[in-house]
Amino acid sequence: MIKFIKRFFLVLFVIIFLFSAYAVISGKTYLFKAVWYNFAGIDDYKIFSNDTVNISLPQPWPVSVNFNKTNPPDELDKILKRLNTVAVVVIKNDSLFYEKYSGRYSDSSWSNSFSMAKSITSLLVGAAIKEGKIKSVDEPVGNYLAEFRQGLAANLKIKNLLTMSSGSDWDEAYANPLSITTEAYYGSNIYKTATRVKIVKEPGSLHDYKSGDTELLGLIVEKATGKSLSQYASEKLWQPLGAEHPALWSTDKKNGIEKAYCCFNSNARDFARIGQLMLDSGRWKGNPVIDMDYYRQSVTPCNIPDDSGMPCTYYGYQWWISPADSHIFYARGILGQYIIVIPSKKIVIVRLGHKRSDLRVNGLGEEVNSLITWGLTL
């Protein structure tokens, strides 16, 4: 037994030594953080540096006379509990209609949005276009990022990034610690990580979901506006939308660059403002944040062939579109974070939590299907 224990610790030591040597020699020191934390969680803002998305004058949600008088159906409630849901908020007719929190989470708790941040970044692109800082979605990416001025990369347009059709070799692998996605999440030089991709397919020819496309959009917004994403989000979203609490946008290092594709941290009530903005066609209380044409394209299927060879009918400009009803659209995060917009019912639903169900057709899990079904009955 003693000999076995000694051998076990010797093997363990050798593995740790070789791993550490590889991480240091290859420059992939982010692997230490990736292995230590193992998998992403909704409280990851605590392990990253963050920039603050500031507020100005809060605009609290009006409370509906029917507030919390209608609860989710029993089957939906079971699904939400099983998936460790921490927040559900429903806005109906511009008012707070339903709200529930679990555990230590509340109406002011930060939670990582994960890929819901992609939809927020798209809004910032739209705001920059409206402001004239970006000329149009047809501008070459190379106008802003010098790394994309040669070869196939010279054909890459902002629209290709918005529709996830860049043709880059970005590896969207979450479980592989050596993938570029893991490096972007845990690494400390996201500019270098995002811009070192190669364009290997003709841009615009294949819809292929890649977080790197959104990160490039974030870099373009910074270059075009001369402001960090947090500063620009504060100016164009959080302040005019009357957010009640500052948000945190995680960065690659202190005073670094925001992770545009994943790491906007806020609470359910303030996330609902993004949904309400989109419900009102890119306007907040009549004031346009993005132009109408950009709004329409954001929630219109891009129809670019995906890897099945069929036109993509479920994705616009960084917004997902329900395959069952193209008038319903939503932002989505990897652990089942959702901002669901149902225009026909004037409803916005936000769900935050620790888990998601297995994705079914075009990314629709049972929780989002059930939330949409519930919303249509309200």
Secondary structure, DSSP 8 states (H G I E B T S, - for coil): -HHHHHHHHHHHHHHHHHHHHHHHHHT-THHHHHHHH-S--TTGGGTSEEEEE--SS-----B-TTTTSS---HHHHHHHHHTTEEEEEEEETTEEEEEEE-TT--TT--EE-TTHHHHHHHHHHHHHHHHTSS--TTSBGGGT-GGGSSGGGGG-BHHHHHTT---B-----SS-TTSHHHHHHH-S-HHHHHHT--B-S-TTS-----HHHHHHHHHHHHHHHSS-HHHHHIIIIITTTT-SS-EEEEESSTT--B-TTT-EEE-HHHHHHHHHHHHTTTEETTEESS-HHHHHHHTS----B-TTSSB--SBSSS-EE-SS-TT-EEEEETTTEEEEEEGGGTEEEEEEES------GGG--HHHHHHHHHHHH-
